[in-house]
């Protein structure tokens, strides 16, 4: 739970709501952040003696310079909280309708070229330490390599605990990611060897560290810091966006999926048989989430188009953020 206390008249309900989410295994950090924002907004409007439904309607309006995707993320926990109030018998409960937010805008992934991958990691490996972050030059190259080699979500790698990494056997445990879902991922041998050396060096600096990719002994990178560091490294590598849409750290996950699909095609493996393994490895909730990649792959790998004609018309539309 976040350190800041709730201050509105709904404080006790918010605390029990978040506790309920945590009991189900949800980390709920981003949603709890927006719940705190909503709480402060409620406290301000309560002094004006405004009804809860009017407070909620004011909160969910699309803000200046806010994209529909951000609005959806901000509104979603308030909709869930409204349902919780309703089920708790709160007389003034109000549930936001799905029609409030405009249709989600799907972000087009950036497709890395081999040259971009080489230049990015060359730039990564030339990073230097900073006074406020003495292990930056050690951590970031290893962090981004995990995204590239294993297709983790950026948050899964950020929050990876040291105790959930077994380098002797060569696996990591991803715990409670996107809901109460756990999975064990075995590392490629070359990455395992890099991590054995990395871990020994970091242990000398932070012997009791909490996170595998630390900033300090018991803290890790924030999501915004990962994005800004990726952009700085991308720029330092002399890279732009000529090959497609703007590159982001999360696109390493997409690259991993595309690379695996293309590898299976080259090996003439049965892609349909292999897909369930990719679903499990990437931590998707269902096969439909992985099918998202099949819609995009034919645009970039002509071979795949021929191999998957049998699936045309059978693949469901999947929202980009459903994975």
Residue pairs with C-beta under 8 A, 6 or more apart in sequence:
1 15
1 18
1 19
1 22
1 32
2 29
2 32
2 33
2 36
4 36
5 11
6 12
6 14
6 15
6 36
6 39
7 39
7 40
7 43
8 14
8 39
8 40
8 42
8 43
8 46
9 42
9 43
9 46
10 39
10 42
10 85
11 39
13 81
13 84
13 85
13 88
13 90
14 35
14 39
14 81
17 35
17 80
17 81
17 84
18 28
18 32
18 35
20 84
21 28
21 31
22 28
24 179
24 180
25 176
25 179
25 180
26 176
26 179
26 180
27 159
27 176
28 77
30 73
31 76
31 77
31 80
32 77
34 73
34 74
34 77
34 78
35 77
35 78
35 81
37 74
38 59
38 77
38 78
38 81
41 55
41 58
41 59
42 52
42 55
45 54
45 55
45 58
46 55
50 58
51 92
52 92
52 93
52 94
53 92
53 94
56 78
56 82
56 94
56 96
59 75
59 78
60 71
60 74
60 75
60 78
60 96
60 100
60 101
62 68
62 71
62 101
62 102
63 71
66 74
67 105
68 101
68 102
68 103
68 104
68 105
69 104
69 105
69 107
69 321
71 101
71 102
72 101
72 104
75 96
75 100
75 101
78 96
79 95
79 96
79 98
82 93
82 94
82 95
82 96
83 95
85 92
85 93
85 94
86 93
86 95
104 319
104 320
104 321
106 319
106 320
107 245
107 320
108 244
108 245
109 245
109 251
109 254
109 296
110 241
110 243
110 244
110 245
110 246
110 247
110 248
110 251
110 254
111 243
111 244
111 251
111 254
111 255
111 258
111 300
112 120
112 247
112 251
112 252
112 255
113 243
116 237
116 239
116 243
116 247
117 148
117 255
119 237
119 238
119 239
120 144
120 233
120 234
120 237
120 239
121 141
121 144
121 145
121 148
122 237
123 233
123 234
123 236
123 237
124 140
124 141
124 144
124 233
125 141
126 236
127 136
127 137
127 140
127 141
127 233
128 136
128 137
129 135
129 136
129 137
129 138
130 136
133 215
134 205
135 202
135 205
135 206
135 214
135 215
136 215
138 198
138 201
138 202
139 202
139 213
139 214
139 215
139 221
140 229
140 233
142 194
142 195
142 198
142 213
143 157
143 158
143 213
143 221
143 226
144 230
144 233
144 249
144 252
145 191
145 194
146 152
146 157
146 160
146 191
147 154
147 157
147 249
147 252
147 253
147 256
148 252
148 255
148 256
149 187
149 188
149 191
149 256
150 172
150 185
150 187
150 188
150 191
150 256
151 252
151 253
151 255
151 256
151 257
151 260
151 281
151 282
152 160
152 174
152 185
152 253
153 177
153 178
153 250
153 253
153 283
154 223
154 226
154 249
154 250
154 253
155 177
155 223
156 174
156 177
156 283
157 213
158 211
158 213
158 220
158 221
158 222
158 223
158 226
159 211
159 220
160 172
160 174
160 211
160 212
160 213
161 175
161 210
161 211
161 212
162 209
162 210
162 211
162 212
164 172
164 173
164 174
164 175
164 212
165 172
165 173
165 195
165 199
165 212
166 172
166 173
167 192
167 195
167 196
167 199
170 186
170 187
170 189
170 192
171 184
171 185
171 186
171 187
172 184
172 185
172 187
172 212
173 182
173 183
173 184
173 185
174 182
174 183
174 184
174 185
174 283
175 182
176 182
177 183
177 283
178 283
178 285
179 285
181 283
181 285
183 280
183 281
183 283
185 281
187 195
199 212
202 209
202 214
203 209
206 214
206 216
206 217
208 217
209 217
209 218
210 217
210 218
210 219
210 220
211 218
211 219
211 220
213 220
213 221
214 220
215 221
221 229
226 249
227 248
227 249
230 247
230 248
230 249
234 247
239 247
241 247
253 282
254 293
256 282
257 278
257 282
257 290
257 293
258 293
258 296
258 297
258 300
258 301
260 274
260 278
261 271
261 278
261 293
261 294
261 297
261 301
261 304
262 297
262 301
262 303
262 304
264 270
264 271
264 274
265 271
265 301
265 303
265 304
265 307
266 303
271 307
271 308
272 311
275 287
275 290
276 287
278 290
279 286
279 287
279 289
279 290
282 290
282 323
284 290
284 323
285 322
285 323
288 316
288 318
288 322
289 318
289 322
289 323
290 323
291 315
291 316
291 318
292 318
292 320
292 322
292 323
294 304
294 308
294 311
294 315
295 315
295 318
297 304
297 308
298 304
298 305
298 308
